[in-house]
Amino acid sequence: MATSVYRDPYGIPHLRADSVDELATLQGSNAAWDRAWQIELARLRAVGEVSGALGPDWLDWDVFARRARLADTAERCFARLDERTQRWIGAYVAGVNARLEDGARRAPEFAAIGLRPGHWPPWAPIAVFLAQHLLFANFPDKLWQAHVRDTLGSEVMTWFLTDNPHAAGSNAYGLLGRLTATGLPLIAGDPHRYLDLPGVYQQVRLACPDFDVVGLAFPGVPGVPHFGHAGSVAWAITNAMADYQDLFREELRRDRDDVWAREANGWSRCEVRIEQIPVRDDTVVRVKAIETRRGPVIIGGPGEPAYSLSTPTRVEADAGFRTLLPLLHARTAADVTAAFEHWVEPVNAVIAADEGGNVLRRLAGKVPIRPIENMQVPVPAWEP
């Protein structure tokens, strides 16, 4: 099949192929060539292996990633995808693996630390996306609010909110055609991203007989999930500021090699897995990854304060990646909002407009239904 890569005067790659999957391979290859260090570091973060490359300073993150079961969650999500989406993501990963060694030779960071890039499994893009967004949500705020409550009292908790409920929000605009000079709609969105070097997004054009889209890709993830223009339609997202993570205070006890969690009606055996993290100083750190019925224990363990984290992605083994391929095929604003029917997290405010003059907004993602206290602080796992 014929493929081509053209880089415009701004360095933006324009990728063309004869089929959707061939284009996915080309996008993965381009990401590996342009952003080899960025995407390989992202993979290492997702699987909890950064300290093996960069040293003990990264061990805390690796322990957290292993305990949060990021890689395992990504693998479960990939296994539950439909065959078409699996094949498309697999094509992207094949492109990454084919070009990553070449890209690494262009990136001075690899030579500086004597690192060779590793092999990407098919589920790696999902893991990269999960690792990028795990701290993007609000479970750290709930730990902070609990600390404020326990130190100063519940009556002052609102003083220390990181997002004031009366002012929190994200900037998204949609203008109908009758309000613009061209007579066509305009949209704009602010994604609330941290400043990274290189940036978390990568401008790209993806063209094949099925679609022609220009937008912002996540290096390491196929498609253009957040901002795109497909000729007849455009879309953008902003952070919906939704609360979709739950923290639970766990009471754990050890019985020989087993770990048990206190429930409302007794005790249940936890899933326990021993993880081994190789560190650059030639040590190997053993981590006990514990999971209760609610989710992975990310802090503490038996005989000490412990907290488990529950997320829609882990609970349902669904990262929302069924959205990405239909989104590339969108021709109308309605197509865009329909594609986001399958989105999970982070919860996004999606805005779309098309050449027919339609401007649509959709809140996309999954939020658990639970009492108000769950939205403020970690709650006792043993209370009904």
C-alpha positions in Angstrom: 0.0 0.0 0.0 1.1 3.5 -0.7 1.9 5.7 2.3 3.4 9.2 2.5 4.6 11.6 5.1 4.8 15.3 4.4 6.0 17.8 7.0 4.8 21.3 6.3 6.9 24.4 7.0 5.8 24.3 10.7 7.0 20.7 11.1 3.5 19.3 11.3 3.3 15.8 9.8 0.7 15.1 7.2 0.2 11.4 7.0 -1.6 9.6 4.1 -2.3 5.9 3.5 -4.7 3.7 1.5 -6.5 2.2 4.5 -7.5 3.1 8.0 -5.2 0.4 9.6 -2.2 1.4 7.3 -2.7 5.0 8.4 -2.7 3.9 12.1 0.6 2.1 11.5 1.9 5.2 9.9 0.7 7.4 12.9 2.5 5.0 15.3 5.6 5.1 13.3 5.5 8.9 13.1 5.0 9.2 16.9 8.0 6.9 17.5 10.2 8.9 15.1 9.2 12.4 16.3 8.6 11.7 20.1 10.6 8.5 20.9 11.7 9.7 24.3 8.3 11.1 25.3 6.3 8.0 24.4 8.8 5.5 25.8 9.0 7.4 29.1 5.1 7.4 29.0 5.1 3.7 28.6 7.6 3.2 31.4 5.5 5.4 33.7 2.4 3.3 32.8 4.0 0.0 33.6 5.9 1.2 36.7 9.4 0.9 35.3 10.8 4.4 35.3 13.2 3.9 38.2 14.9 1.2 36.2 15.8 3.8 33.6 16.2 7.0 35.7 17.1 5.7 39.1 15.6 5.5 42.7 14.1 9.0 42.6 11.3 7.6 40.5 10.6 4.6 42.8 7.7 6.2 44.5 5.9 6.6 41.2 6.6 3.1 40.1 5.3 1.7 43.4 2.1 3.8 43.0 1.7 2.7 39.3 2.1 -1.0 40.3 -0.3 -0.7 43.3 -2.9 1.2 41.2 -2.7 -1.7 38.6 -2.4 0.6 35.6 -0.9 -1.9 33.3 -3.3 -4.7 34.4 -6.3 -2.3 33.9 -5.1 -1.4 30.4 -4.7 -5.1 29.5 -8.2 -5.8 30.7 -9.7 -2.9 28.8 -8.0 -4.0 25.6 -9.3 -7.6 26.0 -12.8 -6.3 26.2 -12.6 -4.1 23.1 -14.4 -5.1 19.9 -12.1 -6.9 17.3 -12.1 -3.9 14.9 -10.9 -1.5 17.5 -8.3 -4.0 18.7 -7.0 -4.4 15.2 -6.7 -0.6 14.7 -4.9 -0.1 18.0 -2.7 -3.0 17.2 -1.8 -1.5 13.9 -0.7 1.7 15.7 1.4 -0.2 18.1 3.0 -2.1 15.2 4.1 1.2 13.8 5.6 2.3 17.1 7.6 -0.9 17.5 8.8 -0.7 13.9 10.3 2.8 14.3 11.1 3.2 18.0 14.7 2.1 17.7 15.3 4.6 14.9 13.6 7.3 16.8 15.6 6.5 19.9 18.8 7.1 17.9 17.6 10.6 17.2 16.8 11.4 20.8 19.8 12.2 23.0 18.1 11.1 26.2 18.5 7.5 25.4 22.2 7.7 24.8 22.7 9.9 27.9 21.4 7.2 30.2 22.3 4.1 28.1 18.7 3.1 27.6 17.3 1.1 24.7 13.5 1.3 24.1 11.4 -1.7 25.0 8.7 -3.6 23.2 5.1 -2.1 23.2 2.3 -4.6 23.8 -1.0 -4.0 22.1 -2.6 -2.5 25.2 0.2 0.0 25.7 -1.7 3.0 24.3 -4.5 2.5 26.8 -1.9 2.3 29.7 -0.2 5.5 28.5 -3.5 7.3 28.4 -4.5 6.0 31.9 -1.2 7.0 33.4 -1.5 10.5 31.9 -4.9 11.1 33.5 -4.9 9.2 36.8 -3.7 12.3 38.7 -5.7 14.5 36.4 -8.8 13.8 38.5 -9.6 14.5 42.2 -8.7 11.6 44.5 -5.7 13.6 45.8 -8.1 16.4 46.7 -10.2 14.0 48.8 -7.1 13.0 50.8 -6.4 16.7 51.3 -9.9 17.5 52.4 -9.8 14.6 54.9 -6.5 16.0 56.3 -8.2 19.5 56.6 -11.2 18.0 58.4 -9.2 15.9 60.8 -6.8 18.8 61.6 -9.1 21.8 61.7 -12.6 20.5 61.6 -15.3 19.9 59.0 -16.6 23.5 59.3 -13.5 24.9 57.5 -13.2 22.4 54.7 -14.7 24.7 52.1 -11.9 27.2 52.8 -9.4 24.9 51.3 -11.1 23.6 48.2 -8.8 23.4 45.2 -11.7 24.1 43.0 -14.3 26.5 44.4 -17.7 25.0 43.6 -19.0 28.5 42.7 -16.1 29.3 40.3 -14.9 25.9 39.0 -15.3 25.3 35.3 -13.6 25.1 31.9 -13.7 27.4 29.0 -15.7 26.1 26.0 -17.4 28.3 23.4 -19.7 27.6 20.5 -20.9 30.3 18.2 -23.8 29.8 15.8 -23.1 30.8 12.2 -25.4 33.8 12.4 -23.0 35.3 14.9 -19.8 34.9 12.8 -18.4 36.8 9.8 -18.4 33.7 7.6 -21.8 32.4 8.5 -20.3 29.2 9.7 -20.1 28.1 13.4 -17.0 28.5 15.5 -15.9 26.5 18.5 -13.1 26.8 21.0 -12.1 24.8 24.0 -9.4 25.0 26.8 -8.2 21.6 27.8 -6.6 22.6 31.1 -3.3 21.0 30.5 0.0 21.3 32.4 2.9 22.8 30.6 5.2 19.9 29.5 8.2 19.8 27.2 7.4 18.4 24.7 3.7 19.1 25.0 1.1 16.5 25.8 -0.4 17.0 22.3 1.1 16.4 18.9 -0.4 18.2 15.9 -1.0 15.8 13.0 -3.0 15.3 9.8 -4.4 11.8 9.2 -5.8 11.2 5.7 -7.1 8.0 4.0 -10.0 7.2 1.7 -12.3 7.0 4.7 -11.5 10.4 6.3 -9.2 13.4 6.3 -8.7 14.8 9.8 -6.3 17.4 11.2 -6.0 17.7 15.0 -4.2 17.1 18.2 -3.0 13.5 19.0 -1.7 12.2 22.3 1.8 10.8 21.5 1.5 7.1 22.1 -2.3 7.0 21.5 -3.9 6.6 18.0 -6.4 9.0 16.5 -7.1 12.6 17.6 -9.3 12.2 20.7 -9.6 15.8 21.9 -9.4 18.3 19.1 -10.1 17.7 15.5 -11.3 19.1 12.2 -12.6 16.8 9.5 -13.6 19.3 6.8 -17.4 19.2 7.4 -17.2 19.0 11.2 -14.9 20.0 14.1 -14.8 19.1 17.8 -13.1 20.2 21.0 -13.2 19.1 24.6 -12.6 20.7 28.0 -12.4 19.3 31.5 -15.9 18.8 32.8 -14.7 19.0 36.4 -16.6 15.9 37.3 -16.0 13.7 40.3 -15.6 10.2 39.0 -13.0 8.7 41.4 -13.9 7.2 44.8 -11.5 6.7 47.7 -12.3 4.2 50.5 -10.8 3.8 53.9 -9.9 0.1 54.2 -9.4 -2.0 57.3 -7.0 -4.8 56.3 -5.7 -7.7 58.3 -3.1 -10.3 57.4 -3.6 -14.1 57.9 -0.4 -15.9 56.8 0.0 -15.1 53.1 -3.6 -13.8 52.8 -4.9 -10.3 53.2 -8.5 -9.7 54.3 -10.6 -6.5 54.0 -13.4 -5.6 56.4 -16.8 -5.5 54.8 -20.2 -4.4 56.1 -21.1 -8.1 56.8 -17.7 -9.6 57.7 -14.4 -10.0 55.9 -13.5 -10.8 52.3 -10.2 -12.1 50.9 -8.3 -9.6 48.9 -6.5 -10.3 45.6 -2.7 -10.0 46.3 0.0 -9.9 43.7 3.7 -9.5 44.3 5.3 -7.0 41.9 9.1 -6.7 41.4 10.5 -3.4 40.4 14.1 -3.3 39.0 15.9 -0.1 40.0 18.8 1.5 38.2 21.0 1.0 41.3 20.8 -2.8 40.7 18.3 -3.4 43.4 14.9 -5.0 43.0 12.1 -3.7 45.1 9.2 -6.1 45.9 5.8 -4.5 46.1 2.6 -6.2 47.4 -0.3 -5.0 45.2 -3.5 -5.5 47.1 -7.0 -5.2 45.7 -10.3 -5.2 47.6 -13.8 -5.4 46.2 -13.7 -1.7 45.7 -10.4 -1.4 43.9 -6.6 -1.4 44.3 -5.1 -0.3 47.6 -2.9 2.7 46.6 -1.9 3.7 50.2 -1.1 1.7 53.2 -1.7 -2.0 54.0 -2.6 -4.4 56.8 -2.2 -2.9 60.3 -1.9 0.7 59.0 -4.3 3.3 57.4 -5.1 2.1 54.0 -7.0 3.5 51.1 -8.4 1.9 47.9 -9.2 3.7 44.7 -12.3 3.0 42.6 -12.5 4.3 39.0 -15.0 3.6 36.3 -12.3 2.3 34.0 -11.1 -0.3 36.5 -14.6 -1.3 37.6 -16.0 -1.8 34.1 -12.7 -2.7 32.3 -13.5 0.0 29.8 -11.2 2.9 29.0 -13.6 4.4 26.4 -11.3 3.7 23.4 -14.3 2.6 21.4 -14.9 6.3 20.8 -11.6 7.0 18.9 -12.2 5.3 15.6 -15.8 6.4 15.1 -14.7 9.9 15.9 -12.3 9.9 12.9 -15.2 8.9 10.7 -17.5 11.7 12.0 -19.0 14.0 9.3 -21.5 15.9 11.4 -21.8 17.3 14.9 -24.3 14.5 15.7 -21.7 11.9 14.6 -19.2 13.4 17.1 -21.6 13.3 20.0 -22.7 9.8 19.1 -19.0 8.6 19.1 -18.6 9.9 22.6 -21.5 7.7 23.8 -18.7 5.2 24.6 -16.4 7.6 26.5 -15.5 6.7 30.1 -12.9 9.0 31.7 -11.8 11.6 32.2 -15.3 13.1 32.0 -15.2 15.8 29.2 -17.4 18.5 28.0 -17.5 18.0 24.2 -18.5 20.7 21.8 -18.9 20.1 18.1 -20.0 22.1 15.0 -20.6 21.2 11.4 -21.0 23.0 8.1 -24.8 22.5 8.3 -24.7 25.1 11.1 -25.3 22.7 14.0 -23.5 23.3 17.3 -23.9 20.5 19.9 -22.6 20.0 23.4 -22.3 16.7 25.2 -21.1 15.8 28.7 -19.2 12.6 28.0 -18.0 10.0 30.5 -19.1 7.9 33.5 -19.7 9.1 37.0 -20.7 6.7 39.9 -23.9 7.2 41.7 -23.1 7.5 45.5 -23.8 9.6 48.6 -22.4 13.2 48.8 -19.8 12.2 51.3 -18.0 10.1 48.7 -17.5 13.2 46.7 -15.7 15.0 49.6 -13.5 12.6 51.5 -12.5 8.9 51.7 -15.4 6.9 53.2 -15.3 3.8 55.4 -15.4 0.7 53.2 -17.1 -1.3 56.0 -20.2 0.9 56.2 -23.2 -0.2 54.1 
